[in-house]
């Protein structure tokens, strides 16, 4: 049975939900699906079984190198196994990762880098398609943070991550994104990062921008998820950690229910 929880309905926009949860202090959890790593009926059935018992707040879909056919299959499978109860949000690695079958897209600009292709180039190519779609477009300032290990996004984007010990640089970068009109911010140590985004940086950015903050990369335990939420993350994204430990989603989900309850959040 699907448990009764606050979810996006047909009239509630995802941005509105994120902002409302942020104001109320309600923390959220997303699972990042890399289509290249989730293939075959068995893999999807295992994910379906987990999601019935532990329904997440969001599915993110994307990766650095994704076959278009696998990408579309992933979106359809996620919609099927969740019975359209969990929003499917595109987390695109390129203009090729855009589909009208999802619910929303993080319209990312890699504001921590200086490669124009990922600041605005890919976005210009995707804009005409997005304008003709029904996707909810979420303007997101994407900031890559050094996770003590070289990641795919660092290699593909040819950008240097923000230093872990420079929260002031992260704040200045986030403020620039805010002044440019970005609605959300995403601090990411990258898939497979050895270390997650530092708590001090999360806290500093969240205080500076006051907008919903997404944090991912290197979150491979309940403890690290708790650290991110405590520091000010509104939405924690787990990807590689769940691939290595399928039981991680259940552990973090159960903790999150207690966490929100302890804050008197319904």
C-alpha positions as CSV (number, residue, x, y, z in Angstrom):
1,X,0.0,0.0,0.0
2,X,1.2,3.5,-0.8
3,X,1.5,5.5,2.4
4,X,-0.4,8.8,2.6
5,X,2.1,11.6,2.3
6,X,2.1,15.1,1.0
7,X,2.7,14.9,-2.7
8,X,2.5,17.0,-5.8
9,X,-1.0,16.8,-7.3
10,X,-2.2,18.1,-10.7
11,X,-2.7,21.6,-9.4
12,X,0.4,21.9,-7.2
13,X,3.6,22.9,-9.0
14,X,6.8,21.3,-7.9
15,X,8.5,24.7,-7.3
16,X,5.6,25.7,-5.0
17,X,5.9,22.4,-3.1
18,X,9.6,22.8,-2.7
19,X,9.3,26.3,-1.4
20,X,6.4,25.4,1.0
21,X,8.4,22.4,2.4
22,X,11.4,24.7,2.8
23,X,9.4,27.3,4.8
24,X,7.9,24.6,7.0
25,X,11.2,22.9,7.6
26,X,10.1,19.6,6.0
27,X,13.0,17.7,4.6
28,X,12.8,15.6,1.4
29,X,14.5,12.7,-0.3
30,X,15.2,11.9,-4.0
31,X,16.7,8.9,-5.7
32,X,18.9,9.6,-8.7
33,X,18.5,7.1,-11.4
34,X,21.3,6.7,-14.0
35,X,19.7,4.9,-17.0
36,X,23.0,3.4,-17.9
37,X,23.1,1.6,-14.5
38,X,19.5,0.6,-14.3
39,X,18.6,-1.9,-17.0
40,X,16.6,-5.1,-17.3
41,X,13.3,-6.2,-15.8
42,X,14.9,-7.5,-12.6
43,X,16.5,-4.2,-11.8
44,X,13.2,-2.3,-12.3
45,X,11.3,-4.9,-10.3
46,X,13.7,-4.6,-7.4
47,X,13.3,-0.8,-7.5
48,X,9.5,-1.2,-7.6
49,X,9.5,-3.5,-4.6
50,X,11.5,-1.0,-2.6
51,X,9.4,2.0,-3.6
52,X,6.2,0.4,-2.5
53,X,7.4,0.2,1.0
54,X,9.5,3.3,1.0
55,X,7.9,5.9,-1.4
56,X,10.3,8.7,-2.1
57,X,9.5,12.4,-2.6
58,X,11.1,12.6,-6.1
59,X,12.9,10.6,-8.8
60,X,15.7,12.4,-10.6
61,X,16.8,10.9,-13.9
62,X,20.0,11.7,-15.7
63,X,23.7,10.9,-16.2
64,X,26.8,12.0,-17.9
65,X,26.5,9.4,-20.7
66,X,23.0,8.1,-21.4
67,X,21.6,6.3,-24.4
68,X,18.4,8.1,-25.5
69,X,16.4,4.9,-25.6
70,X,17.5,3.9,-22.1
71,X,16.7,7.4,-20.9
72,X,13.1,7.3,-22.2
73,X,12.7,3.7,-20.9
74,X,13.8,4.9,-17.4
75,X,11.2,7.7,-17.3
76,X,8.4,5.3,-18.4
77,X,9.4,2.7,-15.9
78,X,9.6,5.2,-13.0
79,X,6.1,6.5,-13.9
80,X,4.8,2.9,-14.0
81,X,6.2,1.6,-10.8
82,X,5.2,4.7,-8.8
83,X,1.8,4.8,-10.5
84,X,2.5,8.5,-11.2
85,X,2.6,9.2,-7.5
86,X,6.3,10.2,-7.4
87,X,7.3,13.2,-9.6
88,X,9.9,12.3,-12.2
89,X,12.4,15.2,-12.5
90,X,14.9,15.4,-15.3
91,X,18.5,16.0,-14.1
92,X,20.0,16.4,-17.6
93,X,23.6,15.9,-18.5
94,X,23.1,17.3,-21.9
95,X,20.5,18.6,-24.3
96,X,19.9,15.0,-25.4
97,X,18.3,14.3,-22.0
98,X,15.1,16.1,-22.4
99,X,11.7,14.3,-22.5
100,X,8.2,15.6,-22.4
101,X,7.1,12.4,-20.6
102,X,8.7,13.6,-17.3
103,X,7.0,16.0,-14.8
104,X,9.7,18.6,-14.5
105,X,13.3,19.5,-15.4
106,X,16.0,21.0,-13.4
107,X,17.1,23.7,-15.9
108,X,20.7,23.6,-14.8
109,X,23.4,26.2,-15.2
110,X,26.8,25.1,-14.0
111,X,27.5,28.4,-12.3
112,X,30.6,27.1,-10.4
113,X,32.4,26.6,-13.7
114,X,33.6,28.8,-16.5
115,X,32.8,26.6,-19.5
116,X,30.1,28.5,-21.5
117,X,28.8,25.3,-22.9
118,X,27.4,24.3,-19.5
119,X,26.6,27.8,-18.4
120,X,24.3,28.7,-21.3
121,X,25.2,26.7,-24.5
122,X,23.3,23.5,-23.8
123,X,20.4,25.5,-22.3
124,X,20.0,27.5,-25.6
125,X,19.8,24.3,-27.6
126,X,17.2,22.8,-25.2
127,X,15.0,26.0,-24.9
128,X,12.9,25.6,-28.0
129,X,11.9,22.0,-27.1
130,X,11.2,23.0,-23.5
131,X,9.0,25.9,-24.7
132,X,6.8,23.5,-26.5
133,X,6.5,21.0,-23.7
134,X,4.4,20.8,-20.6
135,X,7.4,20.2,-18.3
136,X,7.7,22.4,-15.3
137,X,11.0,24.2,-15.7
138,X,13.0,24.8,-12.5
139,X,15.8,27.3,-12.9
140,X,18.6,25.8,-10.9
141,X,22.1,27.1,-10.0
142,X,24.2,24.0,-10.2
143,X,27.5,24.1,-8.1
144,X,30.0,21.3,-8.3
145,X,32.1,20.8,-5.1
146,X,35.3,18.9,-4.7
147,X,34.5,15.5,-3.3
148,X,38.1,14.3,-3.1
149,X,37.7,12.2,-6.2
150,X,37.5,13.0,-9.9
151,X,33.9,12.6,-11.1
152,X,32.2,12.1,-14.5
153,X,30.5,15.6,-14.4
154,X,33.9,17.2,-13.7
155,X,35.4,15.4,-16.7
156,X,32.5,15.9,-19.1
157,X,32.0,19.6,-18.2
158,X,35.7,20.4,-18.1
159,X,35.2,22.6,-15.0
160,X,37.1,22.9,-11.7
161,X,35.0,22.1,-8.7
162,X,34.7,24.6,-5.8
163,X,37.3,24.0,-3.1
164,X,35.9,22.2,-0.1
165,X,37.5,24.7,2.3
166,X,36.2,27.8,0.6
167,X,32.5,28.3,1.6
168,X,32.9,32.0,0.9
169,X,33.4,31.2,-2.8
170,X,30.3,29.0,-2.8
171,X,28.3,31.8,-1.2
172,X,29.5,34.3,-3.7
173,X,28.7,31.9,-6.6
174,X,25.2,31.2,-5.2
175,X,24.4,34.8,-4.7
176,X,25.3,35.5,-8.3
177,X,22.9,32.9,-9.3
178,X,20.2,34.3,-7.0
179,X,20.7,37.8,-8.5
180,X,20.4,36.3,-12.0
181,X,17.0,35.0,-11.0
182,X,17.6,31.3,-10.2
183,X,15.0,29.7,-8.1
184,X,16.8,26.6,-6.7
185,X,20.4,25.7,-5.9
186,X,22.1,22.4,-6.1
187,X,25.4,21.6,-4.3
188,X,26.8,18.4,-5.7
189,X,30.0,16.6,-4.9
190,X,29.4,14.4,-7.9
191,X,28.4,10.7,-8.4
192,X,30.8,8.4,-6.5
193,X,32.4,11.2,-4.6
194,X,34.5,10.1,-1.7
195,X,33.3,12.9,0.5
196,X,30.0,14.8,0.5
197,X,29.5,18.5,0.4
198,X,30.9,20.0,3.7
199,X,28.4,21.0,6.3
200,X,29.9,24.5,6.7
201,X,29.4,25.1,2.9
202,X,25.8,23.9,3.0
203,X,25.0,26.1,6.0
204,X,26.6,29.1,4.5
205,X,24.9,28.8,1.1
206,X,21.5,28.1,2.6
207,X,21.7,31.1,4.8
208,X,22.9,33.4,2.0
209,X,20.3,32.5,-0.7
210,X,17.2,31.6,1.4
211,X,16.0,29.4,-1.5
212,X,15.4,25.6,-1.5
213,X,18.7,23.8,-1.5
214,X,19.4,20.4,-3.0
215,X,22.5,18.5,-1.9
216,X,23.9,15.3,-3.4
217,X,27.1,13.4,-4.1
218,X,28.9,11.2,-1.6
219,X,25.8,10.6,0.6
220,X,26.2,6.9,1.3
221,X,24.9,6.6,4.8
222,X,22.1,7.8,7.1
223,X,24.7,9.8,9.0
224,X,25.8,11.8,6.0
225,X,22.1,12.4,5.0
226,X,21.4,13.7,8.5
227,X,24.5,16.0,8.3
228,X,23.2,17.5,5.1
229,X,19.7,18.1,6.4
230,X,21.0,19.5,9.7
231,X,23.2,21.9,7.9
232,X,20.3,23.3,5.8
233,X,19.7,21.0,2.9
234,X,16.0,20.9,2.0
235,X,16.3,17.9,-0.4
236,X,19.0,15.2,-0.3
237,X,19.7,13.2,-3.4
238,X,21.1,9.7,-3.2
239,X,22.4,7.9,-6.3
240,X,25.6,5.9,-6.3
241,X,25.2,5.1,-2.6
242,X,22.0,3.2,-3.3
243,X,23.5,1.4,-6.2
244,X,26.2,0.0,-3.9
245,X,23.9,-0.6,-1.0
246,X,20.2,-1.2,-2.1
247,X,19.1,-1.1,1.6
248,X,20.3,2.5,1.9
249,X,17.0,4.0,0.6
250,X,15.0,2.1,3.2
251,X,17.4,3.2,6.0
252,X,17.4,6.9,5.0
253,X,13.6,6.9,4.3
254,X,12.8,5.5,7.8
255,X,15.1,8.0,9.4
256,X,13.6,10.8,7.5
257,X,10.1,10.0,8.8
258,X,11.4,10.3,12.4
259,X,13.4,13.4,11.5
260,X,10.4,15.2,10.2
261,X,8.2,14.0,13.0
262,X,10.7,15.3,15.6
263,X,10.4,18.8,14.0
264,X,6.6,18.6,14.2
265,X,6.4,18.6,10.5
266,X,3.3,16.8,9.0
